[in-house]
Amino acid sequence: MEQFTQMYAALGVSPAVYEYGEKALERLRERFAEIDKIAEYNQGKVIAAMQKNRVSAACFAGTTGYGYDDLGRDNLERVYADVFHTEAALVRPQITCGTHALTVALSANLLPGDELLSPVGLPYDTLQEVIGIRESPCSLKEYGVSYRQVDLLPGGTFDFDGIRAAINEKTKLVTIQRSKGYATRPTFSVTQIGELIAFVKSIKPDVLVMVDNCYGEFVETIEPSDVGADMVVGSLIKNPGGGLAPIGGYICGTRECVNRCAYRLTAPGLGQEVGANLGLMTSLYQGFFLAPTVVAGAEKGAIFAANLYEPLGFKCVPNATESRHDIIQAVELGSEKAMIAFCAGIQGAAPVDAFATPLPWDMPGYNDNVIMAAGAFIQGSSIELSADGPIRPPYAVYFQGGLTWCHAKLGILKSLQEMVNAGLVDL
Ligand SMILES: *Cc1c(COP(=O)(O)O)cnc(C)c1O
């Protein structure tokens, strides 16, 4: 133990903070073992899909130009489709981020006169301009796609009566966001999402359902595509990229929906036939291979944080004991000073840019100043340990990621150390 105390002390974590963390960990053994079981199951799922599709060195070859007959790209899409149990998948470095993947999925499957319904309240910030909730050139609204929303009931449950009333002859696509994003509602389990899908399809059988799966992949043994979603969509610089994918997004779903997405992403008539892989295939395959265990490490970090901060009187969402359906942890710190201290700790634990000090700044597109801590190998990657939050009550910091559990642990211990140093907590 002496050796560990010294190692942590060299990294700026005092023996008191280290000991406090070890005590919390003793209570978490069983919980961590359950997470390892989920990772084991999902690891098997990914390996089986890779074996079935005969992944070989030839799949890792780079292609350029049009990318016709790109073996690696086409095969990776079959691997994704098999893991998500869908007919088809579109997995591309040409999909620049999660918002882009969601935009492709929506704009490919909604036509002028159609209506989009969100039965789970306001969608993620960046989608609001995509839909036209906030005006933007090229929004769906500008193209004649209307939007309707049904808010969650107090307590975060589905308003089934409101949803029934909102579905009409124009309703073409229902969008369900799995993770809470920056909202305060709970994240939905895949089972809950399945119930919601069954409900909307019982009212309108031909309605399409898309699930924004960001931050949810591999947290459970099933995905929304296992419970009736027509499309599941996400970012490769989050969970499924396993930290290695340097860019990209995915859309897994029915052949018909995915074909339309491919025509929208490239061009009508071209679809999935074009799109060179630019030499990124090894990262995309290997990242997907690592994703189940990377996600498990990040989830352990989130649970560890809740179990350090909650006993100190800080509200944690999710709380220290409840079940988890994504890798995001919110901690309400109560002051700007505490947010700065917390983020300094996360930054100070990073393998990259640890010397930088995160400070609140006036980020474009946000009403309040925002603070962000990230020391990532891939810029903006939030499967790597990162924390951010708007400087406004209740001064909540949202944090996620950690490519390894050990790094997530260090980051959280360092955050607590900064809080102690600033006189904000007493252990
Ligand atoms: C991150 C995220 C997005 C957008 O992804 P970007 O890669 O940041 O564009 C959309 N929805 C949810 C729930 C997210 O967490």
Ligand as a Chemical Component Dictionary entry (heavy atoms), coordinates in Angstrom:
data_LIG
# 
_chem_comp.id                   LIG 
_chem_comp.type                 NON-POLYMER 
_chem_comp.pdbx_formal_charge   0 
_chem_comp.three_letter_code    LIG 
# 
loop_
_chem_comp_atom.comp_id 
_chem_comp_atom.atom_id 
_chem_comp_atom.alt_atom_id 
_chem_comp_atom.type_symbol 
_chem_comp_atom.charge 
_chem_comp_atom.model_Cartn_x 
_chem_comp_atom.model_Cartn_y 
_chem_comp_atom.model_Cartn_z 
_chem_comp_atom.pdbx_ordinal 
LIG C1 C1 C 0 -22.786 14.034 -27.985 1  
LIG C2 C2 C 0 -24.231 13.911 -28.275 2  
LIG C3 C3 C 0 -24.753 14.284 -29.508 3  
LIG C4 C4 C 0 -23.966 14.971 -30.579 4  
LIG O1 O1 O 0 -22.762 14.408 -30.875 5  
LIG P1 P1 P 0 -21.526 15.308 -31.390 6  
LIG O2 O2 O 0 -20.556 14.277 -31.781 7  
LIG O3 O3 O 0 -21.098 16.159 -30.251 8  
LIG O4 O4 O 0 -22.009 16.103 -32.549 9  
LIG C5 C5 C 0 -26.100 14.066 -29.708 10 
LIG N1 N1 N 0 -26.882 13.542 -28.758 11 
LIG C6 C6 C 0 -26.405 13.189 -27.557 12 
LIG C7 C7 C 0 -27.329 12.605 -26.538 13 
LIG C8 C8 C 0 -25.060 13.357 -27.280 14 
LIG O5 O5 O 0 -24.598 13.010 -26.081 15 
# 
loop_
_chem_comp_bond.comp_id 
_chem_comp_bond.atom_id_1 
_chem_comp_bond.atom_id_2 
_chem_comp_bond.value_order 
_chem_comp_bond.pdbx_ordinal 
LIG C1 C2 SING 1  
LIG C2 C3 SING 2  
LIG C2 C8 DOUB 3  
LIG C3 C4 SING 4  
LIG C3 C5 DOUB 5  
LIG C4 O1 SING 6  
LIG O1 P1 SING 7  
LIG P1 O2 DOUB 8  
LIG P1 O3 SING 9  
LIG P1 O4 SING 10 
LIG C5 N1 SING 11 
LIG N1 C6 DOUB 12 
LIG C6 C7 SING 13 
LIG C6 C8 SING 14 
LIG C8 O5 SING 15 
# 
